[in-house]
Amino acid sequence: MTVSAADKTLILREDAPPRRVSSYQRLKGRLKRNLPETVDKKNWKMPKTPNEVLQHSLRGGARAFLLAYGVRAGINFCLYLTRIVQKRGRWSRILEVSFKNLDSVRFGAMFGLFALLWKFVNNSMRLCRGKDDRLNGFVSGAIAGLSIMVEKKERRIDIAQQLFVRNGDALLYGIAGAQILYAYTMRPDTLPPDFYKFMVNAAQCPEGSLLLNAKSVRGTPIASEETMSVVKKLHPTKQALEVASGIPSTQVPVIPCEVIHPWNNSCCITNIERFIKVFKAFLPVYGTLHFVPMLLLRRKHFISDPGYMIKKTAISTLRSGAFMASFITLYQTAICMHRQIVKTGWIGNWNPKYLYFLAGVFNSYPAIFFEEKKRRSELALYILPKAFYSFYHIAYSHSWIFKLKHFEVVMTSIAMAIIMSFYQEEKDVLSSFVQKIMYQFFEKN
């Protein structure tokens, strides 16, 4: 039996090694979409008259307001409840702090107004143009983005930056975390005041010691009285008092560990205690952040299998607590290690400001792996706006860039225009997390 030329060619092709696929070809393959499968079918009853459009928009806005207000107020309620348990709050104020809080109302109003504007403009354009396409989603998303004006100015910047960056990973977290830790150590004026206060409380490192270190790195003379004033407030050991009193009233090359944690002479014990304290402090916070959304946004899953959902959420809470504790402790440990190496004389008094950025990179990156993979990019996106905010202010202080009035509003409108155009026509472009959140609040157009 003879083998035809066509059969030979087929055999050769089957035996040949798989052809190498270039990066361009892989990207091209991912961008090719089977539209009938990816485009969301318009199988719901759309409003057909201007009156129906208005009613539909008002209902959607009211629903989004109540849901967003409920989530924010529920989280505030649980957080204040933990303060009561710790005897730092009063029962008489829990409803006022949670449900009468203006921040909760603003948050709900922003979501409600966004839903109302998006649905109204989107469906009005559909009636006028006779089409339901990406352009409707783009224009309505841009106009609805103006709802950010309801929020306070300092919150607008965070929200705008969060919306503008919707991709990230562990490396991104490492870089963003390094910028934040650098600002926390060297340029606290470039962080939002509330966020800096949160970091100081979370890190269990005295603010006075941080400011002394920043002065030392910049070569600013430090008076002996200033050093002693900081140390004496922190229940210092005898060794810490001796070291602090011996620091000259001139330029101090490196602030010693005895001034950074004067209550304990051992760096190792201090950082172990810090890990435990941070873990315990953040456990109720992360418990609230994990359990409240589960109860409000994943009710069906919780009702169908409550045991599994509680177990899964409890494990996520523990992992989040370990992540935050390690994020803080690893950075502080690196700073202590640097001080110990300086004592040996191997690197002299080498203490550049960029050391604190590098320490942030090498310690933020491993900490994020305590979290689940699907949460890593979300955490990176949470801190990225803070890092961008800090870098922006540092760049502005060096006259590298200029300020643009209402930049956060413009950025929000552009971001929401892009997001809503994809949400309307190609949802699979967005992450599953974003899709679920958006559907819960805004449903369909």
Secondary structure, DSSP 4 states (H G I P E B T S, - for coil): -PPPHHHHHHHHHHHSPPPP--HHHHHHHHH---HHHHSPP--S----SHHHHHHHHHHHHHHHHHHHHHHHHHHHHHHHHHHHHTTSS-GGGHHHHHHS-HHHHHHHHHHHHHHHHHHHHHHHHHHHHS--SHHHHHHHHHHHGGGGGGS-HHHHHHHHHHHH-----HHHHHHHHHHHHHHHHH-GGGS-HHHHHHHHHHHT--HHHHHHHHHHHHT----HHHHHHHHHTT---HHHHHHHHTS-SS--SS--HHHHSTT-S-HHHHHHHHHHHHHHHHHHHHHHHHHHHHHHH-HHHHHH-HHHHHHHHHHHHHHHHHHHHHHHHHHHHHHHHHHHHHHHTTTTT---TTHHHHHHHHHHHHHGGGS-HHHHHHHHHHHHHHHHHHHHHHHHHTTSS---TTHHHHHHHHHHHHHHHHHHH-GGGS-HHHHHHHHHHH---
